[in-house]
Amino acid sequence: MIIRRYIASQLLVSTISVAAILTVILMSGRVIRYFGMAAAGKMDVSLLTAVLLYRMPQFLELIVPLGMFIAVLLVFGRLYLDHEMAVLAASGVSRSQIIAHLALPVAFIMALVGFTSLYLTPAGNAASDRIFAAQAKRNTFDLIKPGRFQRAGDRMLYASALSPDKTQLLGVYLFEQRPPAEGEQPRQVVIYAERGKRFVDPQTHLQYLELSNGLRYEVQAGHGAYNEIRFVTFKARLPADASAAGTANPNSTTDILRQIHSDPKAMGEWLWRLSMPALVPVVALLAFSLAKVNPRQGRYLKLLPAILFYLSYIVMIVAAKNGIEKGHLHQSALWGAHIFYLSLALIILGWEPFLRQWRWRRQEARA
């Protein structure tokens, strides 16, 4: 009982610590991306915290198994380094008993990852996608910062100010580069207008930037001549915001289950969600089999090769998922990846006892 509590506490504390560090590191990249979207006028900065919280489960379903994998390596690496594993073996505690002591914390982490993968991640993705969809439907000028250049499709937009109700741009500059004709330099188009507002075509529902009372200049590098057009009204089409769409599948697990027999993508997504909790006991056993170190070598010697094993496992699962979604692979291919790494863990775990038994029999045969 004492050994079980000791191993469980060490494993859970190390898993939480490692997962927290990995979460901060990986989420920083997503934070930078969302700040870039906010700077480009595609997202309100006030929604950044909500979006990060909704996307957090998607990170955790991969980070927590990796954190547990590294935690098993570190915990048992220290036990080997401090000769505690040798003391346990001398006290009659076998490796199979130690693996049994791992069952409870691994089952807890497996249940946590399964709940995250099957319920929290789809719900979080759906909520964040609703935020992005609401941003896309907002007034275009709500996200424009006066006095800053911002991209509007293939054009650069600059507005000196906004009207008090944020429905019109004041002092608008629009910069565009036209593709060159054969043998010519690209043409630069500069448009200035006193005012600009959003216009939605009632028939096509396309969005336009409607400019009023302005000038349109078209120039070419190396040429002194230019074209000047004065206009009362000028409309420039605004592109659809493709970045507002979520990249992850927001469907709930219930919706996925209704489609798995008719849609290969639904089958691939369902198997992926099941693979996350199934990954946990396999990587725990794999980490335990790789954790044994020589005290002279140090506890971090096998850390990098072990992480490469983990990454190759994830890559194989992703490749199998993509193949299933495209109809190139049967669903058994993904379970084959789990069976392969489970077999690899068992082989590594039993290799040393096998060699010891083989040497003993060889010595008996010589005697």
N, C-alpha and C positions, 0 to 999 in steps of 0.2 A: 504493500500500500504506500509506504514512504517513497519507494523508488518510482512508483507510478505518478504520485503527486509531484515529485521533483522533476521528472522528465516532462510532464505535461505543463507545469508552470514555466520551466525554462523554454520550452518550445513555443508556447503561446506568447510569452513576453517578447521573445526574439522575433517571432513572426510579425507581431504588431509594430515593433521598432523598425524592422527592415521594410515592411509594407508602407509605413508612414514616410520613410526617407525616399523610397521609390516613387510614391505618389507625388511628393513635392517636386521631385526632379522632372517627372514626366508631365505633370500638370503645368509646369512653368512654360513648356512649349506651347500648350494649348492657350494659356493666358496671353502669350505674345501674339498668337494668331488672332485672338478675339480683340485685342487692343488694336491690331492692324485693321480689322474690320470696322472698329469704332472710328479709327482715324480716317478711314475711307468713306465714312458716312453710311455704312451698311448696318450698323447696330448701335443702339443707345448704350452708353457706358454704364448707366444705372442698372442695366439688365445683366451685366457681366457676372455678378455673383450668383444670380439665379441660374444662369445657363451652366456655369461651372458645377454647381451643386447637382443639377439634373444630369450632367454628363459624368459625374463622379462614379456611379455604379458601373459604367462601361469600362472604366479604367480598373476598378477594384476587382472585377471578375478575372482579370489577367494578372494584376499586381499581387493579390493575396496568395494565389498558388506559387508564384515566383518567390514571394517573401517567405512562405513556409518552406520552400525548397532550399533557399539559402540558410534559413534558420536551422533546419535539420543538419545541414553541412557544418554550420558553425558550432552548434550545441554538441553534436557527437564528435566533431573534430577536437573540441576542447576536452571532452571526456577521454578520448584516446590519448591526447597530448599529456593530460594530467594523470594518466594510468588508472583512471577510475573504471574504465571498461575492463581492464585487466583484473581489478579488484572484484568487480561484479562477476566476472567469469570464474575467478577463484572461489567466490562465495556460492557458486552453483547456479547463477543466473545466466541462462543461455541467450543467444542472439534472438531466437524465436520468442522468448519471453519478453525481451526488450521491445521487439516489434509489436507484441500484443499490448504492451504498455503504451505504445504510440497510437493504438486504435482509437481511444476516446478523443484526444485532441484533433486527430486527423478527421474523425467523423464529424466533429463540431465544425471544423473549417470547411469540410465538404458540404455540409448542410448550408452554411453561410454562403458559399460560392454558388450553390445550386439555387438558393432563394434569390440571390442577386442576378444570376444569369436568366432565370425563368420569369422573374417578376419585376425586380427593381430596374434592371437595364431597359427593358421595353417601355416601362412607364416613364422613366427619365428621358429616354429618347423622344417619346411622343410629346412630353411636356416641353422639351427644348425646341422641338420642331414647331410646336404651336407658337412659341415666342418668336422664332424666325419668320413664320408665316404672318404673324401680326406686324412684325417690322416691315415686311414687304408690302403690306396693305396700308401702312401709315402714309400720311402725306409725305411726298418725296422731300420736301424742303424742311421737314422737322429735324432731319439729321445733318443738314448742311451747316457748316460753321462759317460764318462770314469772315472774309479776309484770308481764307485758306484755299489752296488749290486742291480739288478733289476730283477723282476719276468718275466719269459718267459713261460707262461703256468704253468705246475707243476714243473718247474725247476727254479733255481736261476742262473742268468748270471752275470758274472763280466768280464769287459774288461779293460785292462791296458791303452789302447789308441785306437784312431781311425786313419785310414789312412787319408791323407789330403783331398781326395775326398769323405770321409765318406761312402765308399762302402765296406770297410773291417775292421774287428776288429783285434786288435793286442794284444797278450798275453791274450788269452781267457780262462776263467775257467767256467765250467758248473757243477752245483751241482744238484743231483737228488736222491730221496729216492724211492727205489723199494719196493712194498708191500711184506710183509714177507710170507714165506711158512709156512705151519702148524707146530706149535711148535718151530718156529725160530724167531729171531729178524729181524727187517727191515734191508735191505742192503742199504748202502750208495754208490752212484756212483759219482766219481769225475773225470772230464775230463779236461785235459789241452791241448791247441793247440796253435801253434805259430800264426796262422791266422784263420779268419773265415769270411765267406761271405754268403749272401743270395742266395738261389737257388730255382727257381720256376719250378716245373715239368711241361713240356709243354703239357702233356696229362691230368693230373689230376688238374693242376693249384694249387696244394698244395705248401706251402712254407716250406723250410728246411733251417737249419743253417748248412752250409757245412764247416767243420773244416779241417785244413791241418796240417800235421806233429805234432802229439801229442801223449799223453798217456791217457789211460783210466784205472782208478783204481776202484775196487769194494771191499768194506770192510764191515765187520759186527761187531757190538758192542760186546765186550767180546771175540773176536777171534783175535789172532795175525796174522793169515794167511790172505792174500789178493790176488786178481787177478790183474794182470797187462797186459795190451794189448797195444802194439805200433801200430799206424796206420798212413797211409799216407793221407787217406781221410775218414772222418766220417760225416754222415748226421744225424741231429736230427730235427724231424719235429717241426715246429712252429705252435702253435694253431691259429685258427681264432680268431680275436679280437671281442668277443661278446659284449663288452662294447661300441664298436663304433656305434652300432645300436641305434637309438633313441627309447625311451620308449613311446613317445607320438605318436598319429596318425598324420602324416604330411599331409594327404590328404586335399585338399582345400574343402571349403563348396560346390562348384559346383560338385566336384567329389563325395562327400558324397551323394548329392541329387540324383545322377544317380544310386546309389547302394542301397538306403534305402529299396526298395521293394524286393530285392533279397538277401541282406546280413544283418543278424541281428546285426552284429557289426557296420555296417554303420548306422543302425537305432538307436542303442544305442548312438553312437557318435553324431548324429544329434540332438537327444533329449537332450543330455548333453549340447550341445552348445546353444540350445534354453532355457535350464533351467537357465543358468547363468543370462541373463537379466530378466527372469521371477522371479528369486529369489529376485531381488532388491525391488520391491514394497511390497512383502510379508514380508520381514524382516524389512522394514521400518515401516510398520503397527504394526508388532509384537514388535519392539523396543519401539514404541510410547505407546503401551498398557502396557508395562512393566516399563516405565520410571517414573511413579508416585511414589514418595517416601514421607515418613513422614519426616518433617524437623528435628526431633529428631534422626532419624535413619541414616541420611547421604545419599549422592548421590551414593555411591558405594555399598550399601547393595545388590541391585538386579543385580549388574554387573555380578557376577559369575554365578548365575542361568540363566541369560539371555544368556550368552555365551554358556552355556550347551545346551540351546534350539537351538541356531544357529548350534552348532556342530552336534546335533542330526538330524537337518534338512539336513545338508550336507551328513551325513552318510546314511540317508534314500534315498537321491537322488542317491548316488553312488551305494548303494545296488540295487536299482531299475534298474539303468543303467547296472550293471553287469548281473542281471537276464534277462534283455531284450537281451543283447548280447549273452547270452548262450541259449536263446530260452525258458527259464523257465517262463518268465513273459510277459504279454501283455504290449504294449506301454502305455496303460492307467494307469499302476501302477505308472509310474513316475509322471504323472500329478496328480494322487491321492495324492502323497506326498505334492505337492504344495497346493492342495485343503485342505488337512488336516491342514497344518500350517496356511493357510489363515483363515480357520474356527476357529482355536485355537486363533488367534489374535483377531478376531471379538468377540469371547466369552469373552476373558479377557477384551477387550475394553468395552463391554456392560454389564459386570458383576456388576460393582458398580452402574450404573443407574438402573439396574434391581432390585438390593437389596434395593435401595432407594425407588423405586416405590412400591416394595412389602411391605416394612415397612409402607409406607404412607397409602396404602390400608388396611393394617392390623389395623392400628390405627383408620382409618375411620370406619372399621367394629366394632371395640370395642366401639366406640362412638355411 
